[in-house]
């Protein structure tokens, strides 16, 4: 890679566990040095009995509304239903439900699955969905929610309080990495001023990084780095919300919220030989 490459001499940290190699290839092709420190691991719950029971419950009693929150989650759910020979019954049970999507990826997945999406949240956040469904009058409605945060996002409780019955569909959950060493090394490099930018592709990736930093006694240093020498780049506004919750004052994200657009944003922000966060 030549010195004329857009990101020559720059270092970018990647916190993702899934598809991280895609990010790394794109960044390295632009001349960047990459430090991979996954701060989470995605656990597939598509073979979990709780998901099967939720699926059967929706087949037995179809919901009035279906909320799809992630493209991957919707796809995994129907793949699991197909393996249980419940795919067609599930589609039939949801045929008359009003379908709502949190964002573009969820909308695309729902369309591929054969559903017509009645509404999509403009800023891809759950607060908009809660507001929209409340306006629709869900006090007597049965709502199916594909969970994007099985740990308990505030919007889940808000929907449960507003509708007659909320059926939670748990497709996956996120845990800390089995080996936190790479994440710890990334955190140390960020605190030492050796990293120009760090990318986040999910809310748990942000929260887990600060959890790991806290265990190292370096959360304050990490927060200061993300508000100073390190450019925090999120894949979208929902992820950026988590960054702000952790005390990162100015996370940036692309529009549209896509991986390729995120890499373009990193390049735009760091290219040109400027000092970090200049």
RODOBA-147933 format. One record per residue (C-alpha): residue number from 0; residue in one letter; x, y, z. Coordinates in Angstrom, 3 decimals. Each point is the difference from the previous one (the first is absolute). Layout:
% RODOBA-147933
{NUM,A,{X,Y,Z}}
...
% end
This chain:
% RODOBA-147933
{0,X,{0.000,0.000,0.000}}
{1,X,{1.422,3.356,-1.009}}
{2,X,{0.172,3.208,1.973}}
{3,X,{-2.619,1.418,-2.383}}
{4,X,{-2.618,-2.413,1.325}}
{5,X,{-2.784,1.957,1.758}}
{6,X,{0.569,-1.552,3.431}}
{7,X,{3.767,-0.585,-0.186}}
{8,X,{1.478,0.341,3.486}}
{9,X,{-3.377,-0.088,1.726}}
{10,X,{-1.107,-2.610,2.517}}
{11,X,{-3.618,-1.101,0.371}}
{12,X,{-1.423,-2.218,2.729}}
{13,X,{-2.814,-2.447,-0.768}}
{14,X,{-2.263,-1.220,2.825}}
{15,X,{-2.334,-2.290,-2.002}}
{16,X,{-0.006,-3.765,0.289}}
{17,X,{-2.071,-0.709,-3.120}}
{18,X,{1.154,1.108,-3.466}}
{19,X,{3.012,1.705,1.519}}
{20,X,{2.230,-1.339,-2.764}}
{21,X,{-2.120,1.882,-2.565}}
{22,X,{0.747,3.228,1.837}}
{23,X,{3.674,-0.826,0.356}}
{24,X,{0.406,-0.792,-3.701}}
{25,X,{-1.623,3.280,-1.025}}
{26,X,{2.110,2.042,2.414}}
{27,X,{3.249,-1.786,-0.809}}
{28,X,{-0.605,0.472,-3.717}}
{29,X,{-0.116,3.727,0.757}}
{30,X,{3.341,-0.202,1.800}}
{31,X,{-1.128,-0.143,3.630}}
{32,X,{1.509,-2.127,2.719}}
{33,X,{-2.730,-1.933,1.790}}
{34,X,{-0.257,-1.167,3.608}}
{35,X,{-2.781,-2.534,0.522}}
{36,X,{-1.259,-0.088,3.570}}
{37,X,{-3.463,-1.606,0.048}}
{38,X,{-1.896,1.259,3.019}}
{39,X,{-2.887,-2.471,-0.296}}
{40,X,{-1.106,-3.313,-1.413}}
{41,X,{-3.340,-0.724,-1.574}}
{42,X,{-1.768,-3.073,1.363}}
{43,X,{-2.503,-1.584,-2.366}}
{44,X,{-3.252,-0.789,1.814}}
{45,X,{-1.713,-1.351,-3.101}}
{46,X,{0.097,-3.515,1.454}}
{47,X,{-1.197,1.201,3.380}}
{48,X,{-3.242,-1.350,1.445}}
{49,X,{-1.148,3.516,0.965}}
{50,X,{0.031,1.017,-3.662}}
{51,X,{-1.904,-3.100,-1.023}}
{52,X,{-2.630,0.622,2.660}}
{53,X,{-0.396,3.638,-1.082}}
{54,X,{-0.356,-1.133,-3.611}}
{55,X,{-2.666,-2.564,0.871}}
{56,X,{-1.849,2.556,2.131}}
{57,X,{-0.212,2.369,-2.965}}
{58,X,{-1.203,-2.786,-2.282}}
{59,X,{-2.695,-0.919,2.510}}
{60,X,{-1.056,3.617,0.561}}
{61,X,{1.107,2.362,-2.785}}
{62,X,{1.090,3.489,1.070}}
{63,X,{-1.553,3.256,-1.108}}
{64,X,{3.443,1.543,-0.537}}
{65,X,{3.427,-1.403,-0.841}}
{66,X,{3.097,2.094,0.745}}
{67,X,{3.160,-1.042,-1.837}}
{68,X,{3.067,1.649,1.515}}
{69,X,{2.969,-1.567,-1.842}}
{70,X,{0.430,-1.619,-3.373}}
{71,X,{2.221,-2.744,1.390}}
{72,X,{-2.453,-0.756,2.788}}
{73,X,{-3.001,-0.327,-2.301}}
{74,X,{1.943,-2.225,-2.382}}
{75,X,{1.279,-2.253,2.794}}
{76,X,{-3.481,-0.292,1.476}}
{77,X,{-1.569,-1.258,-3.199}}
{78,X,{2.933,-2.308,-0.687}}
{79,X,{-0.558,-1.572,3.418}}
{80,X,{-3.756,-0.202,-0.589}}
{81,X,{0.671,-1.779,-3.292}}
{82,X,{2.150,-2.618,1.749}}
{83,X,{-2.886,-0.622,2.415}}
{84,X,{-2.422,-0.295,-2.965}}
{85,X,{-1.717,3.120,1.320}}
{86,X,{1.048,2.430,-2.743}}
{87,X,{-3.211,-0.111,-2.019}}
{88,X,{-2.300,0.034,3.058}}
{89,X,{1.941,2.990,1.355}}
{90,X,{-0.343,1.918,-3.262}}
{91,X,{-3.707,-0.772,-0.088}}
{92,X,{-0.496,1.140,3.583}}
{93,X,{1.709,3.330,-0.740}}
{94,X,{-1.760,0.536,-3.329}}
{95,X,{-2.573,2.416,1.430}}
{96,X,{2.302,1.674,2.528}}
{97,X,{1.033,3.607,-0.532}}
{98,X,{3.761,-0.144,-0.496}}
{99,X,{2.350,2.698,1.316}}
{100,X,{3.766,0.150,-0.624}}
{101,X,{2.592,1.747,2.133}}
{102,X,{2.327,0.685,-2.927}}
{103,X,{0.934,-0.693,-3.594}}
{104,X,{1.649,-3.367,0.666}}
{105,X,{-3.015,-1.290,1.900}}
{106,X,{-2.287,1.327,-2.743}}
{107,X,{2.021,-1.759,-2.718}}
{108,X,{-0.014,-3.281,1.906}}
{109,X,{-3.738,0.206,0.605}}
{110,X,{-0.623,0.625,-3.695}}
{111,X,{2.188,-2.958,-0.940}}
{112,X,{-2.090,-2.093,2.352}}
{113,X,{-3.130,1.068,-1.871}}
{114,X,{-1.408,2.666,2.316}}
{115,X,{-1.261,3.441,-0.884}}
{116,X,{1.491,2.557,2.386}}
{117,X,{-2.579,2.570,1.061}}
{118,X,{2.432,2.411,1.674}}
{119,X,{3.715,0.459,0.650}}
{120,X,{1.505,2.122,2.768}}
{121,X,{1.578,3.065,-1.712}}
{122,X,{3.037,0.131,2.289}}
{123,X,{0.105,-3.775,0.617}}
{124,X,{-0.493,0.241,3.758}}
{125,X,{-2.397,-1.811,2.275}}
{126,X,{-1.374,3.152,1.595}}
{127,X,{-1.571,0.876,-3.359}}
{128,X,{-1.592,-3.434,-0.166}}
{129,X,{-1.436,0.348,3.504}}
{130,X,{-1.424,3.402,-0.932}}
{131,X,{-1.420,-1.250,-3.300}}
{132,X,{-1.684,-3.063,1.515}}
{133,X,{-1.379,2.066,2.856}}
{134,X,{-1.587,2.330,-2.551}}
{135,X,{-1.532,-3.042,-1.718}}
{136,X,{-1.856,-0.851,3.186}}
{137,X,{1.574,-3.268,1.143}}
{138,X,{-1.751,-0.090,3.377}}
{139,X,{-1.978,-3.081,-1.024}}
{140,X,{2.574,-1.413,-2.440}}
{141,X,{2.255,-3.040,0.066}}
{142,X,{3.477,1.053,-1.178}}
{143,X,{2.852,-2.285,-1.096}}
{144,X,{3.436,1.539,0.515}}
{145,X,{3.163,-1.510,-1.482}}
{146,X,{2.464,0.954,2.713}}
{147,X,{3.208,1.764,-0.977}}
{148,X,{1.083,0.386,3.621}}
{149,X,{-1.084,-3.048,2.036}}
{150,X,{1.723,1.586,2.997}}
{151,X,{-2.933,2.353,0.379}}
{152,X,{-0.103,3.162,-2.105}}
{153,X,{-2.269,2.671,1.569}}
{154,X,{-2.209,-0.083,-3.083}}
{155,X,{-0.982,-3.607,0.746}}
{156,X,{-1.453,0.983,3.364}}
{157,X,{-1.640,3.051,-1.578}}
{158,X,{-1.767,-2.107,-2.618}}
{159,X,{-1.031,-2.581,2.576}}
{160,X,{-1.607,2.729,2.106}}
{161,X,{-1.945,1.410,-2.956}}
{162,X,{-1.399,-3.087,-1.698}}
{163,X,{-2.309,-2.746,1.217}}
{164,X,{2.625,-2.687,-0.510}}
{165,X,{3.610,0.087,-1.183}}
{166,X,{1.513,-3.205,-1.396}}
{167,X,{3.792,0.240,0.124}}
{168,X,{1.896,-1.906,-2.692}}
{169,X,{3.600,-0.620,1.210}}
{170,X,{2.152,-0.933,-2.995}}
{171,X,{3.480,0.750,1.320}}
{172,X,{1.824,1.603,2.879}}
{173,X,{3.397,1.534,0.532}}
{174,X,{2.604,-0.975,2.571}}
{175,X,{3.472,1.167,0.871}}
{176,X,{2.696,-1.690,-2.100}}
{177,X,{1.335,-3.281,1.331}}
{178,X,{3.498,1.466,-0.324}}
{179,X,{0.017,3.695,0.922}}
{180,X,{3.719,0.322,-0.725}}
{181,X,{-0.295,1.492,-3.516}}
{182,X,{-2.611,2.513,1.211}}
{183,X,{2.243,0.943,2.925}}
{184,X,{2.914,0.571,-2.377}}
{185,X,{-2.168,2.224,-2.198}}
{186,X,{-1.092,2.001,3.047}}
{187,X,{3.604,0.395,1.106}}
{188,X,{1.029,1.194,-3.465}}
{189,X,{-2.854,2.506,-0.057}}
{190,X,{0.939,1.360,3.422}}
{191,X,{3.639,0.249,-1.109}}
{192,X,{-0.948,2.160,-3.015}}
{193,X,{1.001,-2.680,-2.496}}
{194,X,{-3.422,-0.267,-1.681}}
{195,X,{-1.535,2.630,-2.295}}
{196,X,{-3.539,-1.392,-0.207}}
{197,X,{-2.089,-2.833,1.385}}
{198,X,{-3.082,-1.528,-1.627}}
{199,X,{-3.136,-1.329,1.668}}
{200,X,{-2.701,-1.941,-1.831}}
{201,X,{-2.390,-0.667,2.911}}
{202,X,{-1.043,1.425,3.342}}
{203,X,{1.374,-2.963,1.985}}
{204,X,{3.434,0.490,-1.591}}
{205,X,{0.130,3.466,1.581}}
{206,X,{-1.334,-0.970,3.407}}
{207,X,{2.179,-3.092,0.233}}
{208,X,{3.135,1.973,-0.873}}
{209,X,{-0.593,2.279,2.951}}
{210,X,{-0.813,-2.979,2.217}}
{211,X,{3.354,-1.546,-0.897}}
{212,X,{1.729,3.354,0.494}}
{213,X,{-1.628,0.286,3.438}}
{214,X,{1.395,-3.408,0.961}}
{215,X,{3.433,1.308,-1.003}}
{216,X,{-0.467,3.204,1.960}}
{217,X,{0.249,2.018,-3.236}}
{218,X,{-3.570,1.053,-0.799}}
{219,X,{0.685,3.680,0.727}}
{220,X,{3.111,-0.090,-2.209}}
{221,X,{-1.938,-1.714,-2.763}}
{222,X,{-2.805,2.571,0.193}}
{223,X,{2.538,2.819,-0.154}}
{224,X,{1.667,-1.604,-3.024}}
{225,X,{-3.329,-0.303,-1.821}}
{226,X,{-0.645,3.656,0.726}}
{227,X,{3.484,0.992,-1.098}}
{228,X,{2.548,-1.823,-2.119}}
{229,X,{-2.192,-2.887,-1.214}}
{230,X,{-2.813,0.536,-2.487}}
{231,X,{-3.008,-2.165,1.064}}
{232,X,{-1.837,-1.163,-3.130}}
{233,X,{-3.333,-1.797,0.351}}
{234,X,{-1.869,-1.824,-2.730}}
{235,X,{-3.186,1.953,0.666}}
{236,X,{-1.965,2.204,2.418}}
{237,X,{-1.156,-2.881,2.216}}
{238,X,{3.588,-1.052,0.601}}
{239,X,{0.955,3.648,0.570}}
{240,X,{-2.658,0.191,2.706}}
{241,X,{1.925,-2.619,1.961}}
{242,X,{3.208,1.977,-0.475}}
{243,X,{-1.613,3.094,1.468}}
{244,X,{-1.312,-2.065,2.909}}
{245,X,{3.605,-0.950,0.764}}
{246,X,{1.077,3.639,0.023}}
{247,X,{1.305,0.368,-3.562}}
{248,X,{-1.139,3.495,-0.850}}
{249,X,{0.396,0.082,-3.793}}
{250,X,{-0.266,-3.423,-1.647}}
{251,X,{-0.332,0.150,-3.773}}
{252,X,{-1.984,-2.272,-2.304}}
{253,X,{-0.777,-0.188,-3.718}}
{254,X,{-3.238,0.589,-1.819}}
{255,X,{-1.118,-2.511,-1.105}}
{256,X,{1.088,-2.219,2.920}}
{257,X,{1.952,-2.655,-1.901}}
{258,X,{3.386,-1.650,0.353}}
{259,X,{1.346,1.390,-3.273}}
{260,X,{-1.202,3.497,0.850}}
{261,X,{1.630,-0.305,3.429}}
{262,X,{3.362,-0.799,-1.614}}
{263,X,{-0.437,2.972,-2.336}}
{264,X,{-0.649,2.211,3.019}}
{265,X,{3.150,-1.253,1.744}}
{266,X,{1.963,0.764,-3.148}}
{267,X,{-1.505,3.473,-0.367}}
{268,X,{0.725,0.856,3.624}}
{269,X,{3.547,-1.329,0.118}}
{270,X,{1.340,0.521,-3.517}}
{271,X,{2.103,3.017,-0.874}}
{272,X,{2.784,-0.302,2.552}}
{273,X,{-1.841,1.915,2.694}}
{274,X,{0.583,-0.456,3.691}}
{275,X,{-2.491,-2.229,1.724}}
{276,X,{-3.432,1.575,0.516}}
{277,X,{1.320,3.157,-1.691}}
% end
